[in-house]
Amino acid sequence: MDISKPVAALAAAIVALAFAPSMAFAEADAEAAKDLAKESKCTTCHSVNKKKDGPPYKETAEKYRGKADAVDTLYKHLTSNPTVKVKGKEEQHKSPKTDDEAEIRNLIAWILEQ
């Protein structure tokens, strides 16, 4: 009985699975994400490390790390203008200054990489 084909198929599957996580979450274009954050004035309330009126990106990344719905949850947050508390007052969270879903998802990917 020749088992070389099933063994080769199993080896190929193992290699494919080993690289699956890196294929599922492509690395963000950091410069484009930073530019969009600056242009959209996200940096008025958020920074990478320091607490401002909004949580730092590192804190957001830690909160959503390992959650399968992280990107979709943050996409909804960034595009639905939810009410947030700033200095004890409620106000509408601003959306990024783009309608391009790919640009917004790149920003989210960059935030989650922090």
C-alpha positions, 0 to 999 in steps of 0.5 A: 500500500502506497501511503506517500500521497496521503502523507504528502497531503497531510504535510501540505495541510500542516504547512498551510495551517502554519501560515494561516494566521499570517495570511488572515491578518495582513500587516497594516500599512503603518504610515497610511494608518497614522496619516488617516488618524492624524487627518481624522483628528483621532490623535486629539483624544488618542495616542499609542501609549498615553491616556488622553480623553480616549484610551491609548491604542495599546489599551484597545489592542490589549482589550481586543487581543485574541477576539475573533470579532475584534476588527468587525467590532472596532469597524462598527465603533469607528463608523457608527458614531456612538456616544462616548464620554469625554471629560464627563460629558457625552458626545458623538465619537467622530468617524475617520475622514474616509468612506474607504472600508479598506483604509478604515480596516487598515487603521484598525489593523494598525491599532490592533498591532500596538 
